[in-house]
C-alpha cells in the first residue's frame, strides 16, 4: 500500500502546474492512476478492518467508517470551495495536490505498517 501511495500521490503536485488547456488523454491517465490508488487502498483497509474487528462489532465499525469517510468528503469539498474562492482555482488545486502528495507519510510512520501478522505488536 505504501509503494502505491509513494508512486502515485506525489504526481498530483503536477496537476496545477499544467498549462491550459490540459490535454484530455493526460487527464484520463492521471485520473486512472488516482482511482487505482483509491481502489487499492480501499480493499486493503477493508481487509484489515475485517481481520482485527470482532464479529459482533463489524457492523458498528463499518458504519462508523462510512460516516467518517462521507464527512471527510463533505469537509474536503467545503475546504476546496473556500480555498478556490479565496485564492483562485490553481491555488486550491496546488494546496490540495500538496496534501495528497503527503498522505503516505503517516502510513509510512505507522506501526501498523510493520506488522507481520495480525494480533501482534511491532
Buried (B, 14 or more C-beta within 10 A) or exposed (E): BEEBBBEBBBBBBEBBEBEEEEEEEEEEEBEEBBEEBEEBBEEEEEEBEEEEBEEEEEEEBBEEEEEEEEEEEEEEEEBBEEBBEEEEEBEBBBBBBEEBBBBBEEBEEEEEEEBEEEEEEE
